[in-house]
Amino acid sequence: MINQRLFTRIIIALLIVVSLSALTIYSLPIIVQSKILAIIEQETNRKASLNKIRVSFLPLTIQLQQFAIPETDGKPFASFDSLYISINALQSLKQSMLVFDKVALVKPIIHLIKQKNGSFNFDSLVKKKDDNQQENAIFPVSITKLSLSEGNLIWEDSFIKESVQPINLTVDNLSTAPNEKCQTTLQLSLASGGQLNWQSETSINPLHSTGHIQLNNIKLPRLLAVVSPEMKTTNFNGDTLFDSNYTVSYADNLLSFATNKTHIELHNFQYTEKDLVVKAVNVSHEADIKITDTKDGWLFATDKSKFNLHNFDFSELNANKTTLKIPTLSHETDFKIRYAPKPNDWQFTVNKSTLTVNDGQFSIEGQAKLAIKAANLIHGVDKYTANFSNRRWQISANKTKIDVSDVQIDHLSTLFKIPLLSVETAINLPITDKGVQVNLKQGKLNSQHIQLFEKTQDKPLFEIPTLALNGVDFNLDKQEFTIDSLTADGADFRSWLNPKGLFNYQTLFPNNQIEEKLAIVEAKSAPWAINIKQIALTNFAATFEDRTLKKPVMVILKPVDFNLTGYSNKVGVKLPFQLNAGINKTGSIQLNGDSTLEPFSARLAISAKAIELEPFQSYLEKIAHLDIIDGRFATTGKLAIAIPNNKPLDLTLTSDVSITDLITRDQQRHKDFITWQSLVLKALAVDLQKDSYTADTLVIHKPYAKVTIKKDKTINFSDIFISDSQPTTPKTSSKAVTKQQQAYFKLNKVQVINGSSDFADKSLILPFAAQINGLDGGASDISSDKKSTIKVSLTGNAYDLAPVDIAGQVSPYLGNYDLNLNFKGMPMPLMSSYMVEFAGYKVEKGKMSLGLKYKVLNDELTASNNILIDQFELGEKVENPRAVSLPLELAIALLKDYDGRIKIDVPLTGSLNDPQFSIGAIVSDALVNALSKVISSPFRALASLADSDEEFSSIHFSAGNAVLNKTQYEKLTALATVLKQRPVLMLDIKGIAFQQQDWPAMRETALYDLLKKARADEINKHTEKKILPEYVTLSDADYKRLLAELFIEKFPTLAKKSLFGQPELINTKSGDFYEVAKQQLSASLQGEKSRLKKLAGQRAQAIASYLVNQSSVPNAQVFILDTMVDTEKNSDIASVLSLKEHQ
């Protein structure tokens, strides 16, 4: 094989010889010119033109002038004014290579066109290379000076037309010899604007270049049109700048490329499309780049990469008008990209990356109005790697951190401020055909002074000075979210209920947004596993204000400490927690226990202490005109609550409840209304599912109540408590009623200790007031049991003088009552008001004791009112048109005994089913009736005082008789006892004879007296000494003789004398003659008034005589009235007694 170097020398020598030979021939330029044109036309099928060729021998130069080659259609394609070539023959022989001293191309013009089918107008000029053709070695060439001046490149396609002019290129010492370097300078300008400057030192064998490239003021649309012709470049605007030092080498089929201080800038960037506008005053990027081609792949690395963005503005001018403004953004990083074609592996590594954004602003207008500002955002990554292998990406970062300062989120009517927020985590992102798996490890979140404002308020709705999340692990594939600890300190929350009954947070965040978010959550099929090992909230504060009330109520919880261990949303997991909170100024509440989220349940130990009631005053004002002056609530107990799936709420509570130092005051009269020292409800037990409510004891120490009867007879409670003016709730179904009736409650005992009350009655003519003190006792066995009986027992005293006790039983469901109320020794002058109201008199003196017994059985009232009045004396009379019209003086005189005491028993009866039933009216009517009976039936009253059932107002006699029997003696004896005890009573006796009753019994006596008169007349006819009938004594013979004569005279049809002169009855069968005669004659006698009046007088005398002489009634108390004869039928045979008061 011929030596390569020798072959080269031979070729050079031959060329020199040929050249010298050509010079000797005058016609050589013409021949060469025609030959060149012919070859061009043959090879390209294009007819070129060449104006002149100049050839010189010393030195050997060739100059072509005015060359042009057109398109196939005749349009210009390429041309130049001059091509000058100077060949150094001596150096060519010496260096065994073709040496050019100078190659100069002047005003070249090339018109490049890209067709719509993607082909170029020069494709026909280039022959396709045979794939099997081997590359020849580099032809040895040396060009001392290569230049291109005033060049012009015209580019044209369907999208853009650009002219590059002028193009000036100088190359010094260009050589294909090994390790030879040349110096290159290139300058060009674009007609649309922009320049390229390139300086380099380059070797061709091997390929190696070091230099500097600068692009100035390149119009972005032109640049994009070249890079992506299909892009609609008219939407873009801006100027670009590229400046870089570079080094590139290619040897052994391996490429190496590096840049130093590469600087790229984009000025006045703008992109517009319909309603979209994107602007940036300046975008720049600086980096040191290195690209290395290896046998196994290639490596792309950057060092000191800096990206800067200034005055970025993004605007979407649609209905929601979205804007993003970033005054400054910078990104610094060092990263490497490795690629191995086999087996198609990618590796991306970031040693350190920092992204900084200053004063960023993002906003959305319209219904979802949102504005976000951040004074500073820093995102840092210490080491970030991304590997692609086997169709799988593996992305990870050992530590990525985001620091944000002075964040403001303006959403609707809210303003959210975060002065400092820091997020840090390790990231692992496997990406496979199945999707993206996001894994976060040991994440951290810290924030300071988070605040939420309502834009119309200066004070934040809530503020969280410090919030920290540590040990955050997130696994998207497994749907696991774990936090080692969540801590917050010093948070302060404010909330209120507005006058429309809505929480302020409800008005800040529309419900439709919440519902949409909930719908998104519900759409997820698989549940997430959320675990928080420790939650610690310390020194929190919460303020709630109820503005639905006329006077808003404010509740302050401070400090609030909350701890929860082992939070998990797994079904059935118990979450132990503790909550301690201060309530207002003095109160506190503690909750200790555990809860389960699904299904929800909780078991808590509750302790609340010294919770002031006064701040809750406005709630009381909704139902009562009362001021809470003092009072504290406390409770200790245990609460268990559960909400089983598809089952009713299950709640049980056991606790002791107390309210101490309660003072309520009447808002109108500014006087205490209800007070107590302490109220304790012991062993309260609530079971909601069983509908059971029980307690052991309710103890009230020193309770006090003010009770007033107003002028309209209503009680002050009707003024205090506000009636419900709302329409009555419709009746529920029987089923619902039945369910309500099944509720069970029980209170074993109610105990009152040292209670008191102020009672006043302003409905009276003279207002009345009384105090009840020392009230002790209570009730027991209060229950919802339908057969339950409540036992009541209370003792106390009225006016600090009169003992009071109440005892009995009440069956509220059966409607049965059996109560005894006893009042002893109440001073009656203090009750003058009631006496004035009732009778129109004040009370001068007296004490009253009451024994009241009320019994209701089957809705029927049976009651007795036993009244004992001691030393009762009426005072002055007071005009009262409502007073009863009764002679009270007589009633008092009748009722008052010898010792000055009055005893009255007023029985009551009535039906509770009677719509007109009123216990007050019944008592009043019963008392009036009792007094009326005393006055109208004084003897019956006296009989009751004497414990007798007899009627003292009449003394009975047998017909025609004035003799008292034993019964009447006993009655008069009892009456005498009562009279002697009541010396002010005068007894009037009226003797009465009854013609219809007495006369039949007196007729035989009258017949006998008639016969005596007839005998007296016989005697007086035969003697001068006269005799009165009353002195005549009839013998039996005279009696029969006179009787027979009178009978035959009066009744001749009934009797006659026989032949022998003996009297006989005409009808012998009628009976004994004398018996029939006596009956007939007696019956024929008419009543004699004088005889009857005499009998009446005898009877009055008998009564008076027994009272005065036998029973020692003072004669001054007994009077006999004028007698009378009663001619009425069917009257009792009795003398009438009457009473009157001694005047």
Summary of the structure (lengths in Angstrom):
residues: 1143
radius of gyration: 67.1
end to end distance: 181.9
largest distance: 243.7
contacts: 3537
relative contact order: 0.03
helix: 21%
strand: 54%
